[in-house]
Amino acid sequence: MKRILLPLTLLVFVACNSNQDSATAEATVITTAVSESTPSDSVQVDDITSATSKPNQVSFNGTIVLPPQRQATVAITMGGIVRNTSLLPGQYVQKGALLATLDNPDFINLQQSYLDSHAQTEYLKTEYERQKALSSEQAASQKKFQQSKADYLSMQSRLEAAAAQLSLLGVSPANLLKDGIQPLLQVKAPISGYVGSVNMNIGKYIQPGDALCDIIDKTSPMLCLTTYEKDVADMAAGNEVQFRVNGMGKTVFHAVIVSIGQQVDPVNRSLEVYARIKDANQQFRPGMYVTARIQK
């Protein structure tokens, strides 16, 4: 019996030691794998905008926008019925191009008022100068001279008021004197760009101040990015920004920060940062989603 038990005891002891060594080796491998899979600098992801933040690297999410000077809402101070238009959304128009014509009898009356005031002003000016000369020679009463002066200045103010109203409608008083009364009010493009929404059709009555259409000029797009108060110290106007546009693959574009918001949102502690795009692409459109980071 002693010859049998001794080897078995030794075998059990050796087996136990072997199992312990295997378990220790396996634990070492698992610990090493966990250590390798854990980054040294953890990434924080915002629950609302999904913007990330790494040490020494500020990243953002945002959209492509246009500055106010690069977009226009076409509206007029006088209403009317749309008689003609050929606009389509997405169409490119040059500044000064005819967008639509409107019919309104008040427009004709305004032109007539200007022409009448212009003619009366010329007559009253001549009469005023004649009375002024007579008054200086004491050949006419002072009362007559003062009346002619008042009539002339009053008519001149009417002329200037009518001219200002015509200018607001895009009508040149000089062209009116040259070409005569125009039956339809012409609406022209205030800037060059692409037509956005079109809010008119033939036969529709447009109220004064209503928008007929929108025009956007994409030559100078910008980025509107969302950042957080904890990252403000890491950015300043003039910082270079790299960004990618959703739907345009991995192409990297560049921008420069030009403005940092001064008001923090009380809910998510965020603020807006605006950056001027350096290499604008024809495929850029307002509202496109972008991801960006400050270039170190």
Phi and psi restraints in degrees (value plus and minus 20) as a CYANA .aco file:
   2 LYS   PHI     -85.3   -45.3
   2 LYS   PSI     -54.0   -14.0
   3 ARG   PHI     -86.4   -46.4
   3 ARG   PSI     -45.6    -5.6
   4 ILE   PHI    -108.4   -68.4
   4 ILE   PSI     -64.5   -24.5
   5 LEU   PHI     -87.9   -47.9
   5 LEU   PSI     -56.2   -16.2
   6 LEU   PHI     -83.5   -43.5
   6 LEU   PSI     -66.3   -26.3
   7 PRO   PHI     -85.0   -45.0
   7 PRO   PSI     -57.9   -17.9
   8 LEU   PHI     -83.8   -43.8
   8 LEU   PSI     -60.8   -20.8
   9 THR   PHI     -83.9   -43.9
   9 THR   PSI     -62.9   -22.9
  10 LEU   PHI     -83.8   -43.8
  10 LEU   PSI     -58.4   -18.4
  11 LEU   PHI     -85.3   -45.3
  11 LEU   PSI     -61.5   -21.5
  12 VAL   PHI     -84.9   -44.9
  12 VAL   PSI     -60.1   -20.1
  13 PHE   PHI     -84.7   -44.7
  13 PHE   PSI     -62.9   -22.9
  14 VAL   PHI     -85.4   -45.4
  14 VAL   PSI     -60.6   -20.6
  15 ALA   PHI     -84.1   -44.1
  15 ALA   PSI     -61.0   -21.0
  16 CYS   PHI     -83.7   -43.7
  16 CYS   PSI     -63.9   -23.9
  17 ASN   PHI     -82.7   -42.7
  17 ASN   PSI     -57.4   -17.4
  18 SER   PHI     -85.7   -45.7
  18 SER   PSI     -61.4   -21.4
  19 ASN   PHI     -84.5   -44.5
  19 ASN   PSI     -59.5   -19.5
  20 GLN   PHI     -85.6   -45.6
  20 GLN   PSI     -60.1   -20.1
  21 ASP   PHI     -85.2   -45.2
  21 ASP   PSI     -58.6   -18.6
  22 SER   PHI     -85.8   -45.8
  22 SER   PSI     -62.4   -22.4
  23 ALA   PHI     -84.4   -44.4
  23 ALA   PSI     -60.7   -20.7
  24 THR   PHI     -85.0   -45.0
  24 THR   PSI     -61.4   -21.4
  25 ALA   PHI     -84.7   -44.7
  25 ALA   PSI     -61.1   -21.1
  26 GLU   PHI     -85.0   -45.0
  26 GLU   PSI     -62.5   -22.5
  27 ALA   PHI     -82.1   -42.1
  27 ALA   PSI     -57.8   -17.8
  28 THR   PHI     -85.1   -45.1
  28 THR   PSI     -61.7   -21.7
  29 VAL   PHI     -83.4   -43.4
  29 VAL   PSI     -64.0   -24.0
  30 ILE   PHI     -83.3   -43.3
  30 ILE   PSI     -64.1   -24.1
  31 THR   PHI     -81.8   -41.8
  31 THR   PSI     -61.0   -21.0
  32 THR   PHI     -85.4   -45.4
  32 THR   PSI     -60.9   -20.9
  33 ALA   PHI     -84.2   -44.2
  33 ALA   PSI     -61.6   -21.6
  34 VAL   PHI     -85.2   -45.2
  34 VAL   PSI     -59.9   -19.9
  35 SER   PHI     -85.1   -45.1
  35 SER   PSI     -58.6   -18.6
  36 GLU   PHI     -91.1   -51.1
  36 GLU   PSI     -49.1    -9.1
  37 SER   PHI    -104.5   -64.5
  37 SER   PSI     -31.0     9.0
  38 THR   PHI    -115.3   -75.3
  38 THR   PSI      96.7   136.7
  39 PRO   PHI     -89.6   -49.6
  39 PRO   PSI     131.6   171.6
  40 SER   PHI     -91.2   -51.2
  40 SER   PSI     -46.9    -6.9
  41 ASP   PHI    -141.2  -101.2
  41 ASP   PSI      88.5   128.5
  42 SER   PHI     -91.0   -51.0
  42 SER   PSI     127.2   167.2
  43 VAL   PHI    -120.5   -80.5
  43 VAL   PSI     107.6   147.6
  44 GLN   PHI    -118.7   -78.7
  44 GLN   PSI     108.3   148.3
  45 VAL   PHI    -133.6   -93.6
  45 VAL   PSI     106.2   146.2
  46 ASP   PHI     -94.9   -54.9
  46 ASP   PSI     116.3   156.3
  47 ASP   PHI     -89.2   -49.2
  47 ASP   PSI     -44.9    -4.9
  48 ILE   PHI    -112.1   -72.1
  48 ILE   PSI     -71.2   -31.2
  49 THR   PHI    -127.2   -87.2
  49 THR   PSI     -26.0    14.0
  50 SER   PHI      45.6    85.6
  50 SER   PSI      -4.1    35.9
  51 ALA   PHI     -90.7   -50.7
  51 ALA   PSI     123.7   163.7
  52 THR   PHI    -129.0   -89.0
  52 THR   PSI     139.5   179.5
  53 SER   PHI    -162.0  -122.0
  53 SER   PSI     104.6   144.6
  54 LYS   PHI    -138.8   -98.8
  54 LYS   PSI     135.5   175.5
  55 PRO   PHI     -78.3   -38.3
  55 PRO   PSI     112.8   152.8
  56 ASN   PHI      44.9    84.9
  56 ASN   PSI      -3.9    36.1
  57 GLN   PHI    -168.0  -128.0
  57 GLN   PSI      93.8   133.8
  58 VAL   PHI    -116.8   -76.8
  58 VAL   PSI     106.5   146.5
  59 SER   PHI    -142.4  -102.4
  59 SER   PSI     136.0   176.0
  60 PHE   PHI    -157.7  -117.7
  60 PHE   PSI     145.5   185.5
  61 ASN   PHI    -141.4  -101.4
  61 ASN   PSI     135.9   175.9
  62 GLY   PHI    -198.3  -158.3
  62 GLY   PSI    -181.8  -141.8
  63 THR   PHI    -159.1  -119.1
  63 THR   PSI     141.7   181.7
  64 ILE   PHI    -103.2   -63.2
  64 ILE   PSI     112.2   152.2
  65 VAL   PHI    -151.6  -111.6
  65 VAL   PSI     152.1   192.1
  66 LEU   PHI    -138.3   -98.3
  66 LEU   PSI     121.3   161.3
  67 PRO   PHI     -86.8   -46.8
  67 PRO   PSI     136.1   176.1
  68 PRO   PHI     -76.8   -36.8
  68 PRO   PSI     -50.1   -10.1
  69 GLN   PHI     -91.5   -51.5
  69 GLN   PSI     -32.8     7.2
  70 ARG   PHI    -126.5   -86.5
  70 ARG   PSI      -5.4    34.6
  71 GLN   PHI    -163.3  -123.3
  71 GLN   PSI     125.1   165.1
  72 ALA   PHI    -158.8  -118.8
  72 ALA   PSI     117.9   157.9
  73 THR   PHI    -121.6   -81.6
  73 THR   PSI      99.9   139.9
  74 VAL   PHI    -105.6   -65.6
  74 VAL   PSI      95.9   135.9
  75 ALA   PHI    -165.4  -125.4
  75 ALA   PSI     138.9   178.9
  76 ILE   PHI    -149.7  -109.7
  76 ILE   PSI     139.1   179.1
  77 THR   PHI    -104.4   -64.4
  77 THR   PSI     -25.7    14.3
  78 MET   PHI    -145.0  -105.0
  78 MET   PSI     111.5   151.5
  79 GLY   PHI     -97.0   -57.0
  79 GLY   PSI     159.2   199.2
  80 GLY   PHI     147.4   187.4
  80 GLY   PSI     151.1   191.1
  81 ILE   PHI    -114.0   -74.0
  81 ILE   PSI     110.7   150.7
  82 VAL   PHI     -90.3   -50.3
  82 VAL   PSI     100.4   140.4
  83 ARG   PHI    -119.5   -79.5
  83 ARG   PSI     -49.1    -9.1
  84 ASN   PHI    -178.0  -138.0
  84 ASN   PSI     117.7   157.7
  85 THR   PHI    -181.6  -141.6
  85 THR   PSI     127.4   167.4
  86 SER   PHI    -149.0  -109.0
  86 SER   PSI      -1.1    38.9
  87 LEU   PHI     -93.2   -53.2
  87 LEU   PSI     125.7   165.7
  88 LEU   PHI    -154.3  -114.3
  88 LEU   PSI     123.6   163.6
  89 PRO   PHI     -78.0   -38.0
  89 PRO   PSI     116.2   156.2
  90 GLY   PHI      71.2   111.2
  90 GLY   PSI     -28.6    11.4
  91 GLN   PHI     -94.4   -54.4
  91 GLN   PSI     121.6   161.6
  92 TYR   PHI    -111.6   -71.6
  92 TYR   PSI     114.9   154.9
  93 VAL   PHI    -151.0  -111.0
  93 VAL   PSI     127.3   167.3
  94 GLN   PHI    -109.2   -69.2
  94 GLN   PSI     133.6   173.6
  95 LYS   PHI     -79.4   -39.4
  95 LYS   PSI     110.9   150.9
  96 GLY   PHI      70.7   110.7
  96 GLY   PSI     -24.6    15.4
  97 ALA   PHI     -90.0   -50.0
  97 ALA   PSI     127.8   167.8
  98 LEU   PHI     -94.5   -54.5
  98 LEU   PSI     102.7   142.7
  99 LEU   PHI    -117.7   -77.7
  99 LEU   PSI     -58.1   -18.1
 100 ALA   PHI    -186.9  -146.9
 100 ALA   PSI     142.1   182.1
 101 THR   PHI    -142.0  -102.0
 101 THR   PSI     119.4   159.4
 102 LEU   PHI    -141.0  -101.0
 102 LEU   PSI     128.3   168.3
 103 ASP   PHI    -130.6   -90.6
 103 ASP   PSI     102.5   142.5
 104 ASN   PHI    -174.2  -134.2
 104 ASN   PSI     100.9   140.9
 105 PRO   PHI     -79.2   -39.2
 105 PRO   PSI     -49.3    -9.3
 106 ASP   PHI     -83.6   -43.6
 106 ASP   PSI     -49.3    -9.3
 107 PHE   PHI     -85.8   -45.8
 107 PHE   PSI     -60.1   -20.1
 108 ILE   PHI     -87.0   -47.0
 108 ILE   PSI     -60.8   -20.8
 109 ASN   PHI     -83.4   -43.4
 109 ASN   PSI     -56.8   -16.8
 110 LEU   PHI     -85.6   -45.6
 110 LEU   PSI     -61.3   -21.3
 111 GLN   PHI     -84.4   -44.4
 111 GLN   PSI     -61.5   -21.5
 112 GLN   PHI     -83.2   -43.2
 112 GLN   PSI     -61.0   -21.0
 113 SER   PHI     -81.7   -41.7
 113 SER   PSI     -60.0   -20.0
 114 TYR   PHI     -85.3   -45.3
 114 TYR   PSI     -65.7   -25.7
 115 LEU   PHI     -84.6   -44.6
 115 LEU   PSI     -60.3   -20.3
 116 ASP   PHI     -84.0   -44.0
 116 ASP   PSI     -64.0   -24.0
 117 SER   PHI     -84.8   -44.8
 117 SER   PSI     -55.7   -15.7
 118 HIS   PHI     -84.7   -44.7
 118 HIS   PSI     -64.1   -24.1
 119 ALA   PHI     -86.4   -46.4
 119 ALA   PSI     -64.1   -24.1
 120 GLN   PHI     -84.4   -44.4
 120 GLN   PSI     -56.5   -16.5
 121 THR   PHI     -84.6   -44.6
 121 THR   PSI     -61.1   -21.1
 122 GLU   PHI     -81.9   -41.9
 122 GLU   PSI     -63.5   -23.5
 123 TYR   PHI     -85.3   -45.3
 123 TYR   PSI     -68.4   -28.4
 124 LEU   PHI     -86.4   -46.4
 124 LEU   PSI     -51.6   -11.6
 125 LYS   PHI     -85.5   -45.5
 125 LYS   PSI     -61.9   -21.9
 126 THR   PHI     -83.6   -43.6
 126 THR   PSI     -62.9   -22.9
 127 GLU   PHI     -85.2   -45.2
 127 GLU   PSI     -59.4   -19.4
 128 TYR   PHI     -83.7   -43.7
 128 TYR   PSI     -64.3   -24.3
 129 GLU   PHI     -85.0   -45.0
 129 GLU   PSI     -55.5   -15.5
 130 ARG   PHI     -86.9   -46.9
 130 ARG   PSI     -64.7   -24.7
 131 GLN   PHI     -86.4   -46.4
 131 GLN   PSI     -52.6   -12.6
 132 LYS   PHI     -85.7   -45.7
 132 LYS   PSI     -61.7   -21.7
 133 ALA   PHI     -86.8   -46.8
 133 ALA   PSI     -62.2   -22.2
 134 LEU   PHI     -85.6   -45.6
 134 LEU   PSI     -57.2   -17.2
 135 SER   PHI     -87.3   -47.3
 135 SER   PSI     -55.5   -15.5
 136 SER   PHI     -87.7   -47.7
 136 SER   PSI     -47.2    -7.2
 137 GLU   PHI    -114.3   -74.3
 137 GLU   PSI     -16.1    23.9
 138 GLN   PHI      39.4    79.4
 138 GLN   PSI      11.6    51.6
 139 ALA   PHI    -117.5   -77.5
 139 ALA   PSI     -25.3    14.7
 140 ALA   PHI    -159.1  -119.1
 140 ALA   PSI     138.3   178.3
 141 SER   PHI     -92.5   -52.5
 141 SER   PSI     131.6   171.6
 142 GLN   PHI     -86.2   -46.2
 142 GLN   PSI     -50.5   -10.5
 143 LYS   PHI     -84.9   -44.9
 143 LYS   PSI     -61.6   -21.6
 144 LYS   PHI     -85.3   -45.3
 144 LYS   PSI     -59.1   -19.1
 145 PHE   PHI     -84.4   -44.4
 145 PHE   PSI     -64.9   -24.9
 146 GLN   PHI     -84.6   -44.6
 146 GLN   PSI     -56.5   -16.5
 147 GLN   PHI     -86.9   -46.9
 147 GLN   PSI     -62.0   -22.0
 148 SER   PHI     -86.0   -46.0
 148 SER   PSI     -55.4   -15.4
 149 LYS   PHI     -85.9   -45.9
 149 LYS   PSI     -64.2   -24.2
 150 ALA   PHI     -84.1   -44.1
 150 ALA   PSI     -62.0   -22.0
 151 ASP   PHI     -83.5   -43.5
 151 ASP   PSI     -61.0   -21.0
 152 TYR   PHI     -86.1   -46.1
 152 TYR   PSI     -66.7   -26.7
 153 LEU   PHI     -86.4   -46.4
 153 LEU   PSI     -56.2   -16.2
 154 SER   PHI     -84.9   -44.9
 154 SER   PSI     -64.6   -24.6
 155 MET   PHI     -88.5   -48.5
 155 MET   PSI     -54.2   -14.2
 156 GLN   PHI     -84.4   -44.4
 156 GLN   PSI     -57.7   -17.7
 157 SER   PHI     -87.4   -47.4
 157 SER   PSI     -56.5   -16.5
 158 ARG   PHI     -83.6   -43.6
 158 ARG   PSI     -60.7   -20.7
 159 LEU   PHI     -82.4   -42.4
 159 LEU   PSI     -64.4   -24.4
 160 GLU   PHI     -86.5   -46.5
 160 GLU   PSI     -56.6   -16.6
 161 ALA   PHI     -85.9   -45.9
 161 ALA   PSI     -63.2   -23.2
 162 ALA   PHI     -85.1   -45.1
 162 ALA   PSI     -58.4   -18.4
 163 ALA   PHI     -85.2   -45.2
 163 ALA   PSI     -59.1   -19.1
 164 ALA   PHI     -85.5   -45.5
 164 ALA   PSI     -60.4   -20.4
 165 GLN   PHI     -84.8   -44.8
 165 GLN   PSI     -59.4   -19.4
 166 LEU   PHI     -85.3   -45.3
 166 LEU   PSI     -58.7   -18.7
 167 SER   PHI     -84.1   -44.1
 167 SER   PSI     -57.3   -17.3
 168 LEU   PHI     -83.2   -43.2
 168 LEU   PSI     -47.9    -7.9
 169 LEU   PHI    -110.6   -70.6
 169 LEU   PSI     -16.6    23.4
 170 GLY   PHI      60.6   100.6
 170 GLY   PSI      -0.5    39.5
 171 VAL   PHI    -124.6   -84.6
 171 VAL   PSI     108.8   148.8
 172 SER   PHI    -104.3   -64.3
 172 SER   PSI     102.1   142.1
 173 PRO   PHI     -77.8   -37.8
 173 PRO   PSI     -54.6   -14.6
 174 ALA   PHI     -84.9   -44.9
 174 ALA   PSI     -61.1   -21.1
 175 ASN   PHI     -88.1   -48.1
 175 ASN   PSI     -52.9   -12.9
 176 LEU   PHI     -84.3   -44.3
 176 LEU   PSI     -62.0   -22.0
 177 LEU   PHI     -85.3   -45.3
 177 LEU   PSI     -51.7   -11.7
 178 LYS   PHI    -102.2   -62.2
 178 LYS   PSI     -65.5   -25.5
 179 ASP   PHI    -119.6   -79.6
 179 ASP   PSI     -34.4     5.6
 180 GLY   PHI      67.3   107.3
 180 GLY   PSI    -195.3  -155.3
 181 ILE   PHI     -89.3   -49.3
 181 ILE   PSI     113.2   153.2
 182 GLN   PHI    -120.1   -80.1
 182 GLN   PSI     112.0   152.0
 183 PRO   PHI     -92.8   -52.8
 183 PRO   PSI     -49.0    -9.0
 184 LEU   PHI    -138.5   -98.5
 184 LEU   PSI     122.9   162.9
 185 LEU   PHI    -103.1   -63.1
 185 LEU   PSI     104.1   144.1
 186 GLN   PHI    -115.3   -75.3
 186 GLN   PSI     108.7   148.7
 187 VAL   PHI    -123.6   -83.6
 187 VAL   PSI     102.0   142.0
 188 LYS   PHI    -137.4   -97.4
 188 LYS   PSI     137.2   177.2
 189 ALA   PHI     -91.3   -51.3
 189 ALA   PSI     107.1   147.1
 190 PRO   PHI     -97.1   -57.1
 190 PRO   PSI     -43.7    -3.7
 191 ILE   PHI    -161.3  -121.3
 191 ILE   PSI     145.9   185.9
 192 SER   PHI    -107.3   -67.3
 192 SER   PSI     122.6   162.6
 193 GLY   PHI     142.9   182.9
 193 GLY   PSI    -186.5  -146.5
 194 TYR   PHI    -119.4   -79.4
 194 TYR   PSI     119.0   159.0
 195 VAL   PHI     -93.0   -53.0
 195 VAL   PSI     110.4   150.4
 196 GLY   PHI    -111.3   -71.3
 196 GLY   PSI    -139.4   -99.4
 197 SER   PHI     -95.0   -55.0
 197 SER   PSI     122.4   162.4
 198 VAL   PHI    -133.6   -93.6
 198 VAL   PSI      99.3   139.3
 199 ASN   PHI    -131.4   -91.4
 199 ASN   PSI      12.4    52.4
 200 MET   PHI    -164.1  -124.1
 200 MET   PSI     140.0   180.0
 201 ASN   PHI    -173.6  -133.6
 201 ASN   PSI     144.3   184.3
 202 ILE   PHI     -81.2   -41.2
 202 ILE   PSI     110.5   150.5
 203 GLY   PHI      73.2   113.2
 203 GLY   PSI     -30.4     9.6
 204 LYS   PHI     -99.1   -59.1
 204 LYS   PSI     117.7   157.7
 205 TYR   PHI    -107.4   -67.4
 205 TYR   PSI     106.9   146.9
 206 ILE   PHI    -121.1   -81.1
 206 ILE   PSI     102.0   142.0
 207 GLN   PHI     -93.7   -53.7
 207 GLN   PSI     131.8   171.8
 208 PRO   PHI     -76.6   -36.6
 208 PRO   PSI     108.4   148.4
 209 GLY   PHI      70.7   110.7
 209 GLY   PSI     -31.5     8.5
 210 ASP   PHI     -89.1   -49.1
 210 ASP   PSI     125.2   165.2
 211 ALA   PHI     -98.3   -58.3
 211 ALA   PSI     108.9   148.9
 212 LEU   PHI    -106.4   -66.4
 212 LEU   PSI     -58.5   -18.5
 213 CYS   PHI    -188.5  -148.5
 213 CYS   PSI     152.6   192.6
 214 ASP   PHI    -138.7   -98.7
 214 ASP   PSI     126.8   166.8
 215 ILE   PHI    -148.5  -108.5
 215 ILE   PSI     111.5   151.5
 216 ILE   PHI    -141.0  -101.0
 216 ILE   PSI     116.5   156.5
 217 ASP   PHI    -126.2   -86.2
 217 ASP   PSI      90.8   130.8
 218 LYS   PHI    -109.7   -69.7
 218 LYS   PSI      -9.0    31.0
 219 THR   PHI     -91.7   -51.7
 219 THR   PSI     -41.3    -1.3
 220 SER   PHI    -154.5  -114.5
 220 SER   PSI      46.6    86.6
 221 PRO   PHI     -92.5   -52.5
 221 PRO   PSI     142.1   182.1
 222 MET   PHI    -153.7  -113.7
 222 MET   PSI     150.1   190.1
 223 LEU   PHI    -128.9   -88.9
 223 LEU   PSI     115.8   155.8
 224 CYS   PHI    -132.7   -92.7
 224 CYS   PSI      86.3   126.3
 225 LEU   PHI    -129.6   -89.6
 225 LEU   PSI     131.5   171.5
 226 THR   PHI    -124.9   -84.9
 226 THR   PSI     104.4   144.4
 227 THR   PHI    -150.0  -110.0
 227 THR   PSI    -196.8  -156.8
 228 TYR   PHI    -147.4  -107.4
 228 TYR   PSI     137.0   177.0
 229 GLU   PHI     -79.5   -39.5
 229 GLU   PSI     -48.9    -8.9
 230 LYS   PHI     -89.9   -49.9
 230 LYS   PSI     -37.2     2.8
 231 ASP   PHI    -122.1   -82.1
 231 ASP   PSI     -23.1    16.9
 232 VAL   PHI     -81.5   -41.5
 232 VAL   PSI     -56.8   -16.8
 233 ALA   PHI     -85.4   -45.4
 233 ALA   PSI     -38.7     1.3
 234 ASP   PHI    -114.2   -74.2
 234 ASP   PSI     -12.5    27.5
 235 MET   PHI    -157.7  -117.7
 235 MET   PSI     137.3   177.3
 236 ALA   PHI    -179.4  -139.4
 236 ALA   PSI     139.3   179.3
 237 ALA   PHI     -79.2   -39.2
 237 ALA   PSI     113.0   153.0
 238 GLY   PHI      84.2   124.2
 238 GLY   PSI     -33.7     6.3
 239 ASN   PHI     -83.9   -43.9
 239 ASN   PSI     119.5   159.5
 240 GLU   PHI     -99.2   -59.2
 240 GLU   PSI     121.6   161.6
 241 VAL   PHI    -147.6  -107.6
 241 VAL   PSI     114.0   154.0
 242 GLN   PHI    -124.7   -84.7
 242 GLN   PSI     119.7   159.7
 243 PHE   PHI    -168.6  -128.6
 243 PHE   PSI     138.7   178.7
 244 ARG   PHI    -143.4  -103.4
 244 ARG   PSI     129.0   169.0
 245 VAL   PHI    -127.4   -87.4
 245 VAL   PSI     112.3   152.3
 246 ASN   PHI     -80.0   -40.0
 246 ASN   PSI     107.7   147.7
 247 GLY   PHI      72.6   112.6
 247 GLY   PSI     -21.3    18.7
 248 MET   PHI    -138.0   -98.0
 248 MET   PSI       7.4    47.4
 249 GLY   PHI      47.6    87.6
 249 GLY   PSI    -167.1  -127.1
 250 LYS   PHI    -117.5   -77.5
 250 LYS   PSI      -6.1    33.9
 251 THR   PHI     -82.7   -42.7
 251 THR   PSI     110.7   150.7
 252 VAL   PHI    -121.8   -81.8
 252 VAL   PSI     109.1   149.1
 253 PHE   PHI    -133.3   -93.3
 253 PHE   PSI     149.6   189.6
 254 HIS   PHI    -148.9  -108.9
 254 HIS   PSI     128.9   168.9
 255 ALA   PHI    -168.3  -128.3
 255 ALA   PSI     150.2   190.2
 256 VAL   PHI    -150.1  -110.1
 256 VAL   PSI     110.6   150.6
 257 ILE   PHI     -87.2   -47.2
 257 ILE   PSI     108.6   148.6
 258 VAL   PHI    -137.2   -97.2
 258 VAL   PSI     -39.6     0.4
 259 SER   PHI    -174.1  -134.1
 259 SER   PSI     117.6   157.6
 260 ILE   PHI    -140.6  -100.6
 260 ILE   PSI     107.9   147.9
 261 GLY   PHI     -77.0   -37.0
 261 GLY   PSI     129.0   169.0
 262 GLN   PHI    -127.7   -87.7
 262 GLN   PSI     -19.2    20.8
 263 GLN   PHI    -144.9  -104.9
 263 GLN   PSI     105.7   145.7
 264 VAL   PHI    -113.0   -73.0
 264 VAL   PSI     112.6   152.6
 265 ASP   PHI     -84.6   -44.6
 265 ASP   PSI     106.3   146.3
 266 PRO   PHI     -90.5   -50.5
 266 PRO   PSI     -35.8     4.2
 267 VAL   PHI    -106.4   -66.4
 267 VAL   PSI     -78.5   -38.5
 268 ASN   PHI    -126.6   -86.6
 268 ASN   PSI     -12.4    27.6
 269 ARG   PHI      38.6    78.6
 269 ARG   PSI      17.7    57.7
 270 SER   PHI    -130.2   -90.2
 270 SER   PSI     145.4   185.4
 271 LEU   PHI    -168.7  -128.7
 271 LEU   PSI     145.4   185.4
 272 GLU   PHI    -118.1   -78.1
 272 GLU   PSI     121.9   161.9
 273 VAL   PHI    -144.2  -104.2
 273 VAL   PSI     112.0   152.0
 274 TYR   PHI    -130.1   -90.1
 274 TYR   PSI     116.1   156.1
 275 ALA   PHI    -152.4  -112.4
 275 ALA   PSI     119.9   159.9
 276 ARG   PHI    -108.2   -68.2
 276 ARG   PSI     105.6   145.6
 277 ILE   PHI     -94.7   -54.7
 277 ILE   PSI     110.1   150.1
 278 LYS   PHI    -106.3   -66.3
 278 LYS   PSI     -54.6   -14.6
 279 ASP   PHI    -144.0  -104.0
 279 ASP   PSI      55.5    95.5
 280 ALA   PHI     -84.4   -44.4
 280 ALA   PSI     124.8   164.8
 281 ASN   PHI    -135.7   -95.7
 281 ASN   PSI     124.1   164.1
 282 GLN   PHI     -82.7   -42.7
 282 GLN   PSI     -41.4    -1.4
 283 GLN   PHI    -100.6   -60.6
 283 GLN   PSI     -31.0     9.0
 284 PHE   PHI     -85.2   -45.2
 284 PHE   PSI     117.5   157.5
 285 ARG   PHI    -158.4  -118.4
 285 ARG   PSI     123.0   163.0
 286 PRO   PHI     -76.1   -36.1
 286 PRO   PSI     114.0   154.0
 287 GLY   PHI      79.6   119.6
 287 GLY   PSI     -31.2     8.8
 288 MET   PHI     -83.0   -43.0
 288 MET   PSI     120.5   160.5
 289 TYR   PHI    -103.2   -63.2
 289 TYR   PSI     117.8   157.8
 290 VAL   PHI    -153.8  -113.8
 290 VAL   PSI     135.4   175.4
 291 THR   PHI    -140.7  -100.7
 291 THR   PSI     117.4   157.4
 292 ALA   PHI    -164.3  -124.3
 292 ALA   PSI     142.0   182.0
 293 ARG   PHI    -169.4  -129.4
 293 ARG   PSI     133.6   173.6
 294 ILE   PHI     -92.8   -52.8
 294 ILE   PSI     113.2   153.2
 295 GLN   PHI    -103.7   -63.7
 295 GLN   PSI      98.9   138.9
